[in-house]
């Protein structure tokens, strides 16, 4: 996940001609790593089970070390970047922890899960790198962010299809609500809009590369099913941004 986020950040940097330093790249890798581990393991931290605690000692220690490095590297970020990081962190906390006075979190609201994921990725891979170098929120960057939002929504669908029987029915995810076939159709419509934005605004420097990534993602969505291999979504789908970045460097 961290590599996929970093790849999308690098794509943003190339599209906006941003000269990212190594310390900034490390932050973009570390931030999703910490967020993902918190989302995945935060429930275990409240249980007094020796075997689980022993199994998480290394993970917690490594995460704490990561937080220490993140704070040190992020000390030199501008205020606008810290504001974006704060809202991203708030989304992660609200995704996991119950709201004050309620028994459920944002993830528990019907149909909200996929949008929280997409919004957090847009904040991290578009607005945060732009803010580091003082780029304003012009129409171009807003359209770019919306296009990235659509891409992440569709890239999340194979995960939603995979987890449709494991997720709480009250989550009302797209596969649960629409079924797999209609979810695939909706993914195709969103990718058509994604490519249309590229045609209209000429956001990227290589339209055919963007079109190719959309076709590849659509193919993976069409092949997605509830019973899929362990690494289908976690490797092949998350690998698309990495492939996109490699091809973008080759074709520049």
C-alpha positions as CSV (number, residue, x, y, z in Angstrom):
1,X,0.0,0.0,0.0
2,X,2.8,2.4,0.9
3,X,4.5,1.8,-2.5
4,X,1.2,2.4,-4.3
5,X,0.7,5.7,-2.5
6,X,4.3,6.8,-3.2
7,X,3.9,5.9,-6.9
8,X,0.7,8.1,-7.2
9,X,2.6,10.9,-5.4
10,X,5.4,10.6,-7.8
11,X,2.9,10.7,-10.7
12,X,1.5,13.9,-9.3
13,X,5.0,15.3,-8.9
14,X,5.8,14.6,-12.6
15,X,2.5,16.1,-13.8
16,X,3.1,19.3,-11.8
17,X,6.9,19.3,-12.2
18,X,7.5,19.1,-8.5
19,X,11.1,18.3,-7.4
20,X,10.6,16.0,-4.4
21,X,13.3,15.3,-1.9
22,X,14.1,11.9,-0.5
23,X,12.8,13.0,3.0
24,X,9.4,13.9,1.5
25,X,9.2,10.6,-0.4
26,X,9.9,8.8,2.9
27,X,7.0,10.6,4.5
28,X,4.6,9.6,1.8
29,X,5.7,6.0,2.2
30,X,5.6,6.0,6.0
31,X,2.3,7.8,6.5
32,X,0.1,5.2,4.7
33,X,2.1,2.4,6.4
34,X,1.3,3.8,9.9
35,X,-2.3,4.5,8.9
36,X,-2.8,1.0,7.5
37,X,-1.3,-0.7,10.6
38,X,-3.4,1.3,12.9
39,X,-6.6,0.5,11.0
40,X,-5.7,-3.2,10.8
41,X,-4.5,-3.8,14.4
42,X,-6.1,-1.1,16.6
43,X,-8.7,-3.5,17.9
44,X,-6.1,-5.8,19.3
45,X,-4.5,-3.1,21.4
46,X,-7.6,-3.0,23.6
47,X,-7.6,-6.8,24.3
48,X,-5.6,-8.4,27.1
49,X,-4.6,-11.5,25.2
50,X,-1.0,-12.5,25.8
51,X,-0.5,-14.2,22.5
52,X,-1.7,-11.3,20.5
53,X,0.3,-8.8,22.6
54,X,3.5,-10.8,22.1
55,X,2.8,-11.0,18.4
56,X,2.3,-7.3,18.1
57,X,5.4,-6.2,20.2
58,X,7.6,-5.9,17.1
59,X,4.9,-4.2,15.0
60,X,4.1,-1.6,17.7
61,X,7.8,-0.9,18.3
62,X,8.4,-0.5,14.6
63,X,5.4,1.7,14.2
64,X,6.6,3.9,17.1
65,X,9.9,4.2,15.5
66,X,8.2,5.2,12.3
67,X,6.2,7.8,14.1
68,X,9.4,9.2,15.6
69,X,11.0,9.4,12.1
70,X,7.9,10.9,10.6
71,X,7.8,13.7,13.2
72,X,11.4,14.5,12.6
73,X,11.2,14.6,8.8
74,X,7.8,16.4,8.9
75,X,9.1,19.1,11.1
76,X,10.1,21.2,8.1
77,X,6.8,20.9,6.3
78,X,4.8,24.1,5.7
79,X,1.7,24.8,7.9
80,X,-0.7,24.0,5.0
81,X,0.8,20.5,4.7
82,X,0.4,19.9,8.4
83,X,-3.3,20.9,8.1
84,X,-3.8,18.4,5.3
85,X,-2.0,15.7,7.4
86,X,-4.2,16.6,10.4
87,X,-7.4,16.1,8.3
88,X,-6.1,12.8,6.9
89,X,-5.3,11.6,10.4
90,X,-8.7,12.6,11.5
91,X,-10.2,10.5,8.7
92,X,-8.2,7.5,9.8
93,X,-9.3,7.9,13.4
94,X,-13.0,8.4,12.5
95,X,-12.7,5.4,10.2
96,X,-11.7,3.2,13.1
97,X,-12.9,4.7,16.4
98,X,-16.5,5.3,17.5
99,X,-17.8,8.8,17.3
100,X,-18.3,10.5,20.7
101,X,-21.7,9.4,22.1
102,X,-22.2,6.7,19.4
103,X,-21.4,3.0,19.1
104,X,-20.2,3.2,15.5
105,X,-17.5,5.0,13.5
106,X,-17.6,6.6,10.1
107,X,-16.9,3.2,8.5
108,X,-20.2,2.0,9.9
109,X,-22.3,4.6,8.0
110,X,-23.9,3.1,4.9
111,X,-22.0,3.6,1.7
112,X,-19.4,5.8,3.3
113,X,-16.5,3.4,3.5
114,X,-15.3,3.6,-0.1
115,X,-15.5,7.4,-0.1
116,X,-13.4,7.7,3.0
117,X,-10.7,5.6,1.4
118,X,-10.7,7.6,-1.8
119,X,-10.7,11.0,0.0
120,X,-7.8,10.0,2.2
121,X,-5.8,8.9,-0.9
122,X,-6.6,12.2,-2.7
123,X,-5.5,14.2,0.3
124,X,-2.2,12.3,0.5
125,X,-1.3,11.9,-3.1
126,X,-2.6,15.2,-4.6
127,X,-3.2,18.0,-2.1
128,X,-0.3,17.1,0.3
129,X,2.5,17.1,-2.4
130,X,1.1,20.3,-4.0
131,X,1.0,22.0,-0.6
132,X,4.6,21.2,0.2
133,X,5.7,23.3,-2.7
134,X,3.2,26.0,-2.3
135,X,0.9,25.2,-5.2
136,X,-2.5,26.8,-5.0
137,X,-5.8,25.0,-5.3
138,X,-6.5,26.2,-8.9
139,X,-9.1,24.7,-11.2
140,X,-6.5,22.5,-12.8
141,X,-5.5,20.9,-9.5
142,X,-9.1,20.5,-8.3
143,X,-10.0,18.7,-11.5
144,X,-6.9,16.6,-11.2
145,X,-7.9,15.7,-7.6
146,X,-11.4,14.7,-8.7
147,X,-9.9,12.5,-11.4
148,X,-7.6,10.8,-8.9
149,X,-10.7,10.4,-6.6
150,X,-12.5,8.5,-9.4
151,X,-9.4,6.3,-10.0
152,X,-9.1,5.3,-6.4
153,X,-12.9,4.6,-6.2
154,X,-12.7,2.1,-9.0
155,X,-9.4,0.6,-7.7
156,X,-11.2,0.0,-4.4
157,X,-13.9,-2.1,-6.1
158,X,-12.0,-5.4,-6.3
159,X,-11.3,-5.1,-2.6
160,X,-15.0,-4.4,-2.0
161,X,-16.1,-7.4,-4.1
162,X,-13.6,-9.6,-2.3
163,X,-14.9,-8.5,1.2
164,X,-18.6,-8.4,0.3
165,X,-19.4,-11.5,2.4
166,X,-17.0,-10.6,5.2
167,X,-18.2,-7.0,5.6
168,X,-21.1,-6.2,7.9
169,X,-24.3,-6.0,5.8
170,X,-25.1,-2.7,7.4
171,X,-22.0,-1.2,5.6
172,X,-24.0,-1.3,2.4
173,X,-21.0,-1.5,0.1
174,X,-21.5,-1.2,-3.6
175,X,-21.2,-5.0,-4.2
176,X,-23.6,-5.7,-1.3
177,X,-26.1,-3.1,-2.5
178,X,-25.9,-3.5,-6.3
179,X,-24.4,-6.9,-6.8
180,X,-21.1,-7.8,-8.5
181,X,-22.3,-7.2,-12.1
182,X,-23.8,-3.8,-11.5
183,X,-20.7,-2.8,-9.5
184,X,-18.5,-3.7,-12.4
185,X,-20.8,-1.7,-14.7
186,X,-20.6,1.3,-12.3
187,X,-16.8,1.0,-12.3
188,X,-16.8,1.1,-16.1
189,X,-18.9,4.2,-16.2
190,X,-16.6,5.9,-13.6
191,X,-13.5,5.0,-15.7
192,X,-15.2,6.4,-18.8
193,X,-15.7,9.7,-17.0
194,X,-12.1,9.4,-15.7
195,X,-10.8,9.2,-19.3
196,X,-13.2,11.9,-20.5
197,X,-11.7,14.3,-17.9
198,X,-8.3,13.5,-19.4
199,X,-9.5,14.3,-22.9
200,X,-11.2,17.5,-21.9
201,X,-8.5,19.0,-19.6
202,X,-5.3,17.3,-20.9
203,X,-4.2,16.7,-17.3
204,X,-1.4,14.3,-18.0
205,X,1.4,14.5,-20.5
206,X,0.5,11.1,-22.1
207,X,-3.2,10.5,-22.8
208,X,-2.6,7.0,-24.1
209,X,-0.8,5.9,-21.0
210,X,-3.7,7.1,-18.9
211,X,-6.1,5.3,-21.2
212,X,-4.0,2.1,-20.9
213,X,-4.1,2.3,-17.1
214,X,-7.9,2.8,-17.2
215,X,-8.3,-0.3,-19.5
216,X,-6.0,-2.4,-17.3
217,X,-7.9,-1.4,-14.1
218,X,-11.2,-2.1,-15.9
219,X,-10.0,-5.6,-16.8
220,X,-9.1,-6.3,-13.2
221,X,-12.5,-5.0,-12.0
222,X,-14.3,-7.3,-14.6
223,X,-12.3,-10.3,-13.4
224,X,-12.9,-9.5,-9.7
225,X,-15.0,-12.0,-7.8
226,X,-15.8,-12.8,-4.2
227,X,-13.6,-15.9,-4.2
228,X,-10.3,-14.5,-5.5
229,X,-6.7,-15.3,-4.9
230,X,-4.9,-13.9,-1.8
231,X,-2.8,-11.5,-3.9
232,X,-5.3,-10.5,-6.6
233,X,-6.3,-7.2,-5.1
234,X,-3.3,-6.7,-2.8
235,X,-0.7,-7.2,-5.5
236,X,-2.2,-6.8,-9.0
237,X,-4.6,-3.9,-8.3
238,X,-2.2,-2.1,-5.9
239,X,0.5,-2.6,-8.5
240,X,-1.2,-0.5,-11.2
241,X,0.1,2.8,-9.8
242,X,3.7,1.4,-9.7
243,X,3.4,0.2,-13.3
244,X,1.9,3.6,-14.3
245,X,4.9,5.4,-12.7
246,X,7.4,3.1,-14.5
247,X,5.8,3.6,-17.9
248,X,5.5,7.3,-17.3
249,X,9.2,7.6,-16.7
250,X,9.9,5.4,-19.8
251,X,7.6,7.5,-22.1
252,X,8.8,10.9,-20.9
